[in-house]
Amino acid sequence: MTAEPDFRLRALPAVDDVLKQDAATLAIARFGRPAVVKAVRQALEAARDALRAGKPQSSRPDAIASAALATLTAEARSNLRPVFNLTGTVLHTNLGRALLAEAAVEAAVAAMRSAVALEFDLATGKRGERDDHLRGLLGEFSGAEDATVVNNNAAAVLLTLNTLAKGREAVVSRGELIEIGGAFRMPDIMARAGARLKEIGTTNRTHYKDYAEAIGPKTGLVLKVHTSNYRIAGFTKEVGAHELAALTRERGVPLVHDLGSGTLVDLAGWGLAHEPTVAETIADGADIVTFSGDKLLGGPQAGFIVGRKDLIAKINRNPMKRALRIDKIRLAALAATLRLYRNPDALADELPTIRLLARPQLAIKAMAHRLLPIVAAKLGARFNVEVIACASQIGSGALPLETIPSAGLAIRPRTARGAGRSLDRLAAAFRRLPVPVIGRLEDGAQILDLRCLEDEAAFAANFAALDLGDDHGVT
């Protein structure tokens, strides 16, 4: 072993010398002395490892201090970072689903900054109920007698089943035993709720007589599940909610209808396929309807339970309700979101979910043509970039067979050799941008569907920071 590596190691500064540097002083002010001391020691150890490996490494105290500051800054940055959603899926579960309306954001911020009358009745000066902030609005838009809210729709189904069918049978068609995101299945939720699953019919066909024969003294409820995240086509049969409601009413058992995504308005007004609305489902005779707040409704994550007043009261007395309730921030955002529905004509302007779903393809295509030269110039000669027509989807299990005409950019390597690796590296470079860009790989291309891109200037400025790296060329 030569003396040179030892000499270089001895040249590394002491921790105290590093802490005297300007970068270290700044770091201490931002992160505290203990954290900075730890980061400096780690930076010095990294420098020692580099020198032992024969790699060039600065021994200057200011360089070590800057490295420690960079490490602390990176660690302080939240992983819950904003991204550009160019996947073509408007309600992307992995990217946070619905964007909140500005009114909802403002209401949430106000609730965070101040004490609020969460469970306090300002009129009487007595204790109130947090459901009161939403009960009237939900009744107004659904026609239901009463309403309550929990943290998501799976919780709404769980709480309803546990309240109305614990230790009893829950009758459900085999064709409606769905699996939702994360491999959570309806039978598993029913089991955790303490309900005994009673399957009827077959995967593709369930008849009225199947329900009639299944309902008996042990029946706690009949569950109808709107299969919003898949469709069975061909030789099929299901019992409509109106017909089923007449049967359950006659037999004296509640009909619970889980809408999944759920919507308060007819989406056909914006050129989309019709989804059953909450009001239509209540009108069809459902005793309880459950649906989500953060999907088609366009609010924060929540699960709504609306329906008969006596059943809602029973659900609210369940001790599980407290474990599943939502906080003041989401309540404020939900109330603000629901109030937007009082002016349906302005929804496409005020509610991001509707606005993004309603964007015309021609406007998106025009944006794609404006961005094409910017993207192509930054990517250079290694890639072809072209404007394409593409198909967006709603996402989060809503209208799974429906797509929306859209437009975007298709990026393909000019050389076929190593094209797959080149596209993977390109996607990684997009994710390293200050605001990561998330597209999709399809047909040998990186597709950037622009339906959800509203701030064109911010995207262009962000894209200017793209660094493909020296090893990005096709090999």
NUPATI-20237 format. One record per residue (C-alpha): residue number from 1; residue in one letter; x, y, z. Coordinates in Angstrom, 2 decimals. Example, Ala and Ser with C-alpha at 12.3 -4.5 7.8 and 13.67 -1.06 7.14 Angstrom:
# residues 2
SITE  num  residu       xx       yy       zz
SITE    1       a    12.30    -4.50     7.80
SITE    2       s    13.67    -1.06     7.14
***
This chain:
# residues 475
SITE  num  residu       xx       yy       zz
SITE    1       m     0.00     0.00     0.00
SITE    2       t     1.43     3.39    -1.02
SITE    3       a     1.65     6.40     1.26
SITE    4       e    -0.35     8.61    -1.12
SITE    5       p    -3.83     7.40    -0.09
SITE    6       d    -2.94     7.86     3.60
SITE    7       f    -1.73    11.38     2.88
SITE    8       r    -4.97    12.21     1.13
SITE    9       l    -7.04    10.84     4.01
SITE   10       r    -5.07    12.93     6.46
SITE   11       a    -5.89    15.97     4.34
SITE   12       l    -9.61    15.63     5.09
SITE   13       p   -10.78    18.40     7.47
SITE   14       a   -12.00    17.90    11.02
SITE   15       v   -15.71    18.10    11.73
SITE   16       d   -15.26    21.36    13.65
SITE   17       d   -13.51    22.96    10.66
SITE   18       v   -16.37    21.97     8.36
SITE   19       l   -18.94    23.39    10.78
SITE   20       k   -17.30    26.83    10.48
SITE   21       q   -18.11    27.05     6.77
SITE   22       d   -20.94    29.22     5.44
SITE   23       a   -22.83    26.21     4.04
SITE   24       a   -22.70    24.52     7.45
SITE   25       t   -23.92    27.68     9.19
SITE   26       l   -26.87    27.81     6.78
SITE   27       a   -27.57    24.12     7.36
SITE   28       i   -27.55    24.54    11.14
SITE   29       a   -30.05    27.39    10.89
SITE   30       r   -32.38    25.25     8.76
SITE   31       f   -31.95    21.74    10.19
SITE   32       g   -30.35    22.09    13.64
SITE   33       r   -26.82    21.32    14.82
SITE   34       p   -27.25    17.59    15.64
SITE   35       a   -28.53    16.82    12.16
SITE   36       v   -25.73    18.82    10.51
SITE   37       v   -23.01    17.15    12.58
SITE   38       k   -24.35    13.76    11.54
SITE   39       a   -24.52    14.80     7.87
SITE   40       v   -20.96    16.18     7.96
SITE   41       r   -19.64    12.94     9.40
SITE   42       q   -21.45    11.02     6.68
SITE   43       a   -20.00    13.33     4.01
SITE   44       l   -16.49    12.83     5.43
SITE   45       e   -16.95     9.06     5.45
SITE   46       a   -18.12     9.16     1.83
SITE   47       a   -15.04    11.20     0.95
SITE   48       r   -12.79     8.65     2.66
SITE   49       d   -14.42     5.80     0.73
SITE   50       a   -13.96     7.68    -2.54
SITE   51       l   -10.29     8.37    -1.83
SITE   52       r    -9.63     4.76    -0.88
SITE   53       a   -11.17     3.74    -4.20
SITE   54       g    -8.86     6.12    -6.04
SITE   55       k   -11.65     8.46    -7.12
SITE   56       p   -11.11    12.22    -7.31
SITE   57       q   -12.50    13.88    -4.21
SITE   58       s   -12.21    17.40    -2.82
SITE   59       s   -10.86    17.66     0.71
SITE   60       r   -11.80    21.31     1.12
SITE   61       p   -13.96    22.04     4.19
SITE   62       d   -16.43    24.11     2.14
SITE   63       a   -16.94    21.22    -0.29
SITE   64       i   -17.69    18.82     2.58
SITE   65       a   -20.09    21.35     4.12
SITE   66       s   -21.86    21.83     0.79
SITE   67       a   -22.22    18.05     0.39
SITE   68       a   -23.77    17.80     3.86
SITE   69       l   -26.16    20.65     3.10
SITE   70       a   -27.20    19.02    -0.18
SITE   71       t   -27.89    15.73     1.63
SITE   72       l   -30.03    17.39     4.30
SITE   73       t   -31.93    19.39     1.72
SITE   74       a   -32.71    16.26    -0.31
SITE   75       e   -33.82    14.37     2.81
SITE   76       a   -36.10    17.24     3.83
SITE   77       r   -37.91    17.22     0.51
SITE   78       s   -41.21    15.38     0.71
SITE   79       n   -41.66    12.29    -1.42
SITE   80       l   -45.27    13.39    -1.83
SITE   81       r   -44.21    15.68    -4.67
SITE   82       p   -46.34    17.34    -7.33
SITE   83       v   -46.03    15.68   -10.75
SITE   84       f   -47.31    16.32   -14.25
SITE   85       n   -49.90    13.60   -14.86
SITE   86       l   -49.54    12.84   -18.58
SITE   87       t   -50.64     9.22   -18.30
SITE   88       g   -54.00     9.88   -19.93
SITE   89       t   -55.83     8.68   -16.79
SITE   90       v   -57.68    11.60   -15.24
SITE   91       l   -58.43     9.97   -11.87
SITE   92       h   -55.15     8.13   -11.45
SITE   93       t   -55.16     6.24    -8.14
SITE   94       n   -51.35     6.20    -7.88
SITE   95       l   -51.20     9.95    -8.54
SITE   96       g   -53.80    11.03    -5.99
SITE   97       r   -57.05    10.84    -8.01
SITE   98       a   -59.11    14.04    -8.11
SITE   99       l   -57.57    17.50    -8.12
SITE  100       l   -59.42    19.74    -5.70
SITE  101       a   -61.28    22.86    -6.75
SITE  102       e   -59.80    26.15    -5.60
SITE  103       a   -62.81    26.67    -3.34
SITE  104       a   -62.05    23.35    -1.63
SITE  105       v   -58.35    24.21    -1.27
SITE  106       e   -59.19    27.58     0.29
SITE  107       a   -61.68    25.98     2.68
SITE  108       a   -59.15    23.35     3.75
SITE  109       v   -56.44    25.96     4.35
SITE  110       a   -58.83    28.08     6.41
SITE  111       a   -59.73    25.04     8.52
SITE  112       m   -56.04    24.28     9.07
SITE  113       r   -55.22    27.80    10.20
SITE  114       s   -58.04    28.36    12.63
SITE  115       a   -60.16    26.76    15.28
SITE  116       v   -63.49    25.86    13.64
SITE  117       a   -66.97    24.95    14.80
SITE  118       l   -66.41    21.28    14.00
SITE  119       e   -68.72    19.78    16.62
SITE  120       f   -70.11    22.99    18.07
SITE  121       d   -73.54    24.40    17.31
SITE  122       l   -73.10    28.17    17.01
SITE  123       a   -76.86    28.76    17.22
SITE  124       t   -77.38    26.99    20.55
SITE  125       g   -73.88    27.07    22.01
SITE  126       k   -74.10    23.31    22.59
SITE  127       r   -72.24    20.32    21.20
SITE  128       g   -72.98    19.66    17.55
SITE  129       e   -72.26    16.87    15.06
SITE  130       r   -69.59    16.98    12.38
SITE  131       d   -71.97    15.29     9.92
SITE  132       d   -74.16    18.41    10.09
SITE  133       h   -71.69    20.20     7.80
SITE  134       l   -72.54    17.81     4.96
SITE  135       r   -75.94    16.33     5.83
SITE  136       g   -78.01    19.07     4.24
SITE  137       l   -75.91    19.27     1.08
SITE  138       l   -75.95    15.52     0.53
SITE  139       g   -79.68    15.39     1.07
SITE  140       e   -80.15    18.27    -1.37
SITE  141       f   -78.29    16.50    -4.19
SITE  142       s   -79.32    12.90    -3.50
SITE  143       g   -82.88    13.14    -2.20
SITE  144       a   -81.88    10.91     0.73
SITE  145       e   -83.39    11.38     4.19
SITE  146       d   -80.03    11.46     5.94
SITE  147       a   -76.31    11.07     5.35
SITE  148       t   -73.01    10.40     7.05
SITE  149       v   -69.39    10.35     5.93
SITE  150       v   -66.29     8.22     6.63
SITE  151       n   -62.74     8.15     5.28
SITE  152       n   -63.34     6.23     2.02
SITE  153       n   -65.94     4.14     0.24
SITE  154       a   -64.49     0.81     1.36
SITE  155       a   -64.97     2.06     4.93
SITE  156       a   -68.53     3.10     4.07
SITE  157       v   -69.32    -0.42     2.86
SITE  158       l   -67.52    -1.99     5.85
SITE  159       l   -69.39     0.15     8.38
SITE  160       t   -72.76    -0.43     6.71
SITE  161       l   -72.28    -4.19     6.56
SITE  162       n   -71.05    -4.37    10.14
SITE  163       t   -74.03    -2.36    11.36
SITE  164       l   -76.81    -4.02     9.40
SITE  165       a   -75.54    -7.55     8.77
SITE  166       k   -73.08    -8.54    11.50
SITE  167       g   -73.68   -12.22    12.26
SITE  168       r   -76.31   -12.33     9.51
SITE  169       e   -76.38   -13.06     5.81
SITE  170       a   -75.61   -10.51     3.14
SITE  171       v   -77.14   -11.59    -0.15
SITE  172       v   -75.16   -10.60    -3.25
SITE  173       s   -74.92   -11.70    -6.87
SITE  174       r   -71.75   -13.59    -7.85
SITE  175       g   -71.35   -11.20   -10.75
SITE  176       e   -71.01    -8.29    -8.31
SITE  177       l   -68.32    -9.71    -6.01
SITE  178       i   -65.77    -7.25    -7.28
SITE  179       e   -62.13    -6.68    -6.44
SITE  180       i   -61.10    -3.07    -5.92
SITE  181       g   -57.62    -1.55    -5.94
SITE  182       g   -54.78    -3.16    -4.00
SITE  183       a   -56.33    -6.66    -4.30
SITE  184       f   -59.07    -5.86    -1.75
SITE  185       r   -62.10    -7.99    -2.53
SITE  186       m   -65.72    -7.49    -1.61
SITE  187       p   -65.97   -10.95     0.06
SITE  188       d   -62.98   -10.06     2.26
SITE  189       i   -64.55    -6.76     3.32
SITE  190       m   -67.80    -8.57     4.10
SITE  191       a   -65.95   -11.13     6.21
SITE  192       r   -64.15    -8.41     8.18
SITE  193       a   -67.51    -6.72     8.73
SITE  194       g   -68.81    -9.91    10.34
SITE  195       a   -71.41   -10.52     7.64
SITE  196       r   -71.96   -13.99     6.20
SITE  197       l   -71.74   -13.89     2.43
SITE  198       k   -74.58   -15.58     0.59
SITE  199       e   -73.78   -15.76    -3.11
SITE  200       i   -76.57   -16.14    -5.62
SITE  201       g   -76.77   -16.54    -9.38
SITE  202       t   -73.76   -17.04   -11.62
SITE  203       t   -70.96   -14.80   -12.80
SITE  204       n   -72.92   -13.59   -15.82
SITE  205       r   -76.58   -14.16   -14.93
SITE  206       t   -78.61   -13.53   -11.78
SITE  207       h   -82.41   -13.65   -11.78
SITE  208       y   -85.16   -12.23    -9.61
SITE  209       k   -85.98   -15.69    -8.29
SITE  210       d   -82.40   -16.06    -7.05
SITE  211       y   -82.90   -13.11    -4.73
SITE  212       a   -86.42   -14.19    -3.75
SITE  213       e   -85.25   -17.67    -2.77
SITE  214       a   -82.19   -16.40    -0.89
SITE  215       i   -83.93   -13.92     1.40
SITE  216       g   -84.97   -15.52     4.66
SITE  217       p   -84.97   -15.15     8.46
SITE  218       k   -81.14   -14.99     8.56
SITE  219       t   -80.87   -12.21     5.98
SITE  220       g   -79.38    -8.98     7.26
SITE  221       l   -79.42    -7.11     3.97
SITE  222       v   -79.28    -7.42     0.21
SITE  223       l   -76.21    -5.84    -1.35
SITE  224       k   -76.17    -4.59    -4.91
SITE  225       v   -72.78    -3.51    -6.22
SITE  226       h   -72.44    -1.27    -9.24
SITE  227       t   -69.65    -2.89   -11.25
SITE  228       s   -68.02     0.40   -12.10
SITE  229       n   -64.55    -1.05   -12.65
SITE  230       y   -65.44    -3.79   -15.16
SITE  231       r   -68.17    -4.92   -17.51
SITE  232       i   -69.52    -8.35   -18.43
SITE  233       a   -70.95    -8.37   -21.94
SITE  234       g   -72.83   -10.97   -23.96
SITE  235       f   -75.17   -13.51   -22.37
SITE  236       t   -75.92   -11.59   -19.18
SITE  237       k   -78.78   -10.91   -16.80
SITE  238       e   -79.10    -8.79   -13.69
SITE  239       v   -81.99    -7.59   -11.59
SITE  240       g   -82.52    -3.86   -11.80
SITE  241       a   -82.34    -1.80    -8.63
SITE  242       h   -85.99    -0.70    -8.87
SITE  243       e   -87.27    -4.27    -9.17
SITE  244       l   -84.97    -5.47    -6.41
SITE  245       a   -86.07    -2.65    -4.10
SITE  246       a   -89.69    -3.73    -4.40
SITE  247       l   -88.70    -7.25    -3.33
SITE  248       t   -86.59    -6.18    -0.35
SITE  249       r   -89.27    -3.76     0.82
SITE  250       e   -91.83    -6.55     0.70
SITE  251       r   -89.52    -8.88     2.68
SITE  252       g   -88.54    -6.21     5.20
SITE  253       v   -84.79    -6.26     4.63
SITE  254       p   -82.69    -3.25     3.65
SITE  255       l   -81.28    -2.89     0.16
SITE  256       v   -77.76    -1.46     0.17
SITE  257       h   -76.45    -0.20    -3.17
SITE  258       d   -72.71     0.41    -3.46
SITE  259       l   -72.08     2.78    -6.37
SITE  260       g   -68.29     2.75    -6.03
SITE  261       s   -67.17     5.90    -7.84
SITE  262       g   -70.57     7.55    -7.64
SITE  263       t   -71.63    10.80    -9.26
SITE  264       l   -74.09    13.54    -8.36
SITE  265       v   -74.70    14.69   -11.96
SITE  266       d   -75.38    13.06   -15.30
SITE  267       l   -72.01    12.88   -17.06
SITE  268       a   -73.74    12.66   -20.44
SITE  269       g   -73.92    16.44   -20.40
SITE  270       w   -70.17    16.49   -21.10
SITE  271       g   -70.21    13.81   -23.76
SITE  272       l   -69.47    10.89   -21.44
SITE  273       a   -71.47     7.71   -20.97
SITE  274       h   -74.24     7.81   -18.40
SITE  275       e   -73.39     6.54   -14.92
SITE  276       p   -76.20     6.03   -12.42
SITE  277       t   -76.34     9.07   -10.16
SITE  278       v   -76.84     8.92    -6.42
SITE  279       a   -80.24    10.59    -6.76
SITE  280       e   -81.36     8.03    -9.35
SITE  281       t   -80.26     5.19    -7.09
SITE  282       i   -82.18     6.61    -4.12
SITE  283       a   -85.22     7.13    -6.36
SITE  284       d   -84.96     3.48    -7.46
SITE  285       g   -85.63     2.49    -3.87
SITE  286       a   -82.25     1.77    -2.29
SITE  287       d   -82.37     2.09     1.49
SITE  288       i   -78.65     2.88     1.72
SITE  289       v   -76.28     4.11    -1.01
SITE  290       t   -72.51     4.26    -0.60
SITE  291       f   -70.10     6.12    -2.91
SITE  292       s   -66.72     7.86    -3.06
SITE  293       g   -65.84    11.50    -2.65
SITE  294       d   -62.49    11.57    -4.47
SITE  295       k   -63.45    10.04    -7.80
SITE  296       l   -66.19    11.33   -10.08
SITE  297       l   -67.47    13.65    -7.40
SITE  298       g   -64.13    15.50    -7.57
SITE  299       g   -63.42    16.06    -3.88
SITE  300       p   -60.96    14.73    -1.30
SITE  301       q   -60.92    11.09    -0.26
SITE  302       a   -64.12    10.19     1.57
SITE  303       g   -66.89     7.62     1.66
SITE  304       f   -70.52     8.75     1.78
SITE  305       i   -73.43     6.79     3.22
SITE  306       v   -76.85     8.22     2.36
SITE  307       g   -80.34     6.81     2.76
SITE  308       r   -83.05     6.10     5.31
SITE  309       k   -82.86     8.19     8.45
SITE  310       d   -83.37     5.26    10.85
SITE  311       l   -80.60     3.22     9.20
SITE  312       i   -78.18     6.16     9.12
SITE  313       a   -78.84     6.73    12.83
SITE  314       k   -78.06     3.09    13.52
SITE  315       i   -74.85     3.30    11.47
SITE  316       n   -73.79     6.41    13.38
SITE  317       r   -74.21     4.59    16.70
SITE  318       n   -71.72     1.91    15.61
SITE  319       p   -68.45     2.38    17.58
SITE  320       m   -66.54     1.80    14.35
SITE  321       k   -67.85     5.12    13.05
SITE  322       r   -65.47     7.03    15.32
SITE  323       a   -62.50     5.04    14.02
SITE  324       l   -63.47     5.80    10.42
SITE  325       r   -64.51     9.44    10.70
SITE  326       i   -62.78    12.26     8.83
SITE  327       d   -61.15    15.41    10.18
SITE  328       k   -62.02    19.10     9.89
SITE  329       i   -59.74    19.64     6.87
SITE  330       r   -61.46    17.09     4.67
SITE  331       l   -64.88    18.12     5.94
SITE  332       a   -64.20    21.70     4.91
SITE  333       a   -62.96    20.65     1.47
SITE  334       l   -65.91    18.30     0.95
SITE  335       a   -68.47    20.94     1.89
SITE  336       a   -66.88    23.43    -0.49
SITE  337       t   -66.84    20.84    -3.27
SITE  338       l   -70.48    19.89    -2.75
SITE  339       r   -71.57    23.54    -2.84
SITE  340       l   -70.19    23.79    -6.38
SITE  341       y   -72.89    21.37    -7.51
SITE  342       r   -75.52    24.00    -6.81
SITE  343       n   -74.48    25.60   -10.10
SITE  344       p   -74.19    22.69   -12.59
SITE  345       d   -73.59    25.06   -15.50
SITE  346       a   -70.32    26.23   -13.91
SITE  347       l   -68.99    22.79   -12.92
SITE  348       a   -66.76    22.49   -15.97
SITE  349       d   -65.12    25.77   -14.97
SITE  350       e   -64.90    25.28   -11.21
SITE  351       l   -64.38    21.54   -10.66
SITE  352       p   -61.07    20.17   -12.04
SITE  353       t   -62.38    16.63   -12.56
SITE  354       i   -65.22    17.77   -14.80
SITE  355       r   -63.01    20.39   -16.47
SITE  356       l   -60.38    17.81   -17.43
SITE  357       l   -62.93    15.27   -18.60
SITE  358       a   -64.70    17.90   -20.70
SITE  359       r   -61.62    19.35   -22.47
SITE  360       p   -62.10    19.16   -26.25
SITE  361       q   -59.61    17.14   -28.25
SITE  362       l   -58.94    20.03   -30.63
SITE  363       a   -57.70    22.26   -27.81
SITE  364       i   -55.43    19.51   -26.51
SITE  365       k   -54.10    18.87   -30.02
SITE  366       a   -53.29    22.55   -30.47
SITE  367       m   -51.28    22.45   -27.25
SITE  368       a   -49.42    19.36   -28.47
SITE  369       h   -48.35    21.20   -31.63
SITE  370       r   -47.09    24.14   -29.56
SITE  371       l   -45.06    21.87   -27.28
SITE  372       l   -43.68    19.64   -30.04
SITE  373       p   -40.71    21.87   -31.00
SITE  374       i   -39.82    22.49   -27.34
SITE  375       v   -39.74    18.79   -26.51
SITE  376       a   -38.02    17.78   -29.75
SITE  377       a   -35.27    20.39   -29.34
SITE  378       k   -34.51    19.23   -25.81
SITE  379       l   -34.44    15.52   -26.71
SITE  380       g   -32.15    16.08   -29.68
SITE  381       a   -31.43    13.81   -32.61
SITE  382       r   -31.77    10.54   -30.72
SITE  383       f   -35.58    10.65   -30.65
SITE  384       n   -38.47    11.30   -33.01
SITE  385       v   -41.32    13.31   -31.53
SITE  386       e   -44.74    13.54   -33.18
SITE  387       v   -48.23    14.74   -32.32
SITE  388       i   -50.69    11.86   -32.07
SITE  389       a   -54.34    11.27   -31.34
SITE  390       c   -54.79     9.12   -28.25
SITE  391       a   -57.48     7.95   -25.88
SITE  392       s   -57.73     9.11   -22.27
SITE  393       q   -59.65     7.24   -19.60
SITE  394       i   -61.48     8.37   -16.50
SITE  395       g   -59.70     6.01   -14.11
SITE  396       s   -60.32     4.78   -10.55
SITE  397       g   -62.75     2.18   -11.81
SITE  398       a   -65.19     4.61   -13.41
SITE  399       l   -66.60     3.75   -16.86
SITE  400       p   -63.85     1.20   -17.61
SITE  401       l   -64.89     0.69   -21.23
SITE  402       e   -65.22     4.37   -22.02
SITE  403       t   -62.35     6.40   -23.45
SITE  404       i   -62.17    10.11   -24.26
SITE  405       p   -60.56    11.34   -27.50
SITE  406       s   -57.37    13.17   -26.62
SITE  407       a   -54.02    14.17   -28.09
SITE  408       g   -50.41    14.12   -27.04
SITE  409       l   -46.81    13.51   -28.00
SITE  410       a   -45.27    10.17   -28.97
SITE  411       i   -41.51     9.91   -28.40
SITE  412       r   -39.63     7.10   -30.13
SITE  413       p   -35.91     6.31   -30.40
SITE  414       r   -34.61     6.84   -33.92
SITE  415       t   -32.62     3.59   -33.70
SITE  416       a   -34.40     0.29   -33.10
SITE  417       r   -31.40    -1.29   -31.41
SITE  418       g   -31.75    -0.95   -27.64
SITE  419       a   -34.98     1.03   -28.03
SITE  420       g   -36.58    -0.54   -24.95
SITE  421       r   -33.66     0.38   -22.70
SITE  422       s   -33.56     3.87   -24.18
SITE  423       l   -37.25     4.43   -23.42
SITE  424       d   -36.81     3.16   -19.86
SITE  425       r   -33.93     5.61   -19.34
SITE  426       l   -35.99     8.41   -20.86
SITE  427       a   -38.88     7.67   -18.48
SITE  428       a   -36.40     7.72   -15.59
SITE  429       a   -35.04    11.09   -16.76
SITE  430       f   -38.60    12.45   -16.88
SITE  431       r   -39.09    11.30   -13.27
SITE  432       r   -35.91    13.14   -12.22
SITE  433       l   -37.21    16.51   -13.41
SITE  434       p   -37.89    19.16   -10.72
SITE  435       v   -41.56    18.38   -11.27
SITE  436       p   -41.53    14.76   -12.43
SITE  437       v   -43.31    14.04   -15.71
SITE  438       i   -45.28    10.77   -15.67
SITE  439       g   -46.35     9.41   -19.05
SITE  440       r   -46.94     5.88   -20.26
SITE  441       l   -45.06     3.39   -22.41
SITE  442       e   -47.15     2.11   -25.30
SITE  443       d   -46.39     0.60   -28.72
SITE  444       g   -42.67     1.24   -28.50
SITE  445       a   -43.07     4.89   -27.53
SITE  446       q   -43.20     7.16   -24.51
SITE  447       i   -46.67     8.70   -24.73
SITE  448       l   -47.38    12.06   -23.12
SITE  449       d   -51.18    12.44   -23.13
SITE  450       l   -51.81    16.14   -22.58
SITE  451       r   -55.42    15.99   -21.38
SITE  452       c   -54.45    16.75   -17.78
SITE  453       l   -51.84    19.41   -18.62
SITE  454       e   -53.27    22.86   -17.93
SITE  455       d   -50.17    24.94   -17.17
SITE  456       e   -48.37    24.82   -20.49
SITE  457       a   -45.75    27.44   -19.56
SITE  458       a   -44.82    25.66   -16.33
SITE  459       f   -44.38    22.40   -18.21
SITE  460       a   -42.10    24.01   -20.79
SITE  461       a   -39.97    25.68   -18.11
SITE  462       n   -39.74    22.43   -16.17
SITE  463       f   -38.83    20.43   -19.27
SITE  464       a   -35.88    22.75   -19.89
SITE  465       a   -34.18    21.11   -16.89
SITE  466       l   -34.24    17.65   -18.51
SITE  467       d   -30.88    15.86   -18.22
SITE  468       l   -30.58    12.72   -20.32
SITE  469       g   -27.09    11.94   -19.05
SITE  470       d   -24.08    10.83   -21.03
SITE  471       d   -25.13     7.18   -20.96
SITE  472       h   -28.58     7.75   -22.41
SITE  473       g   -27.64     7.07   -26.01
SITE  474       v   -28.84     3.83   -27.55
SITE  475       t   -26.23     1.11   -27.25
***
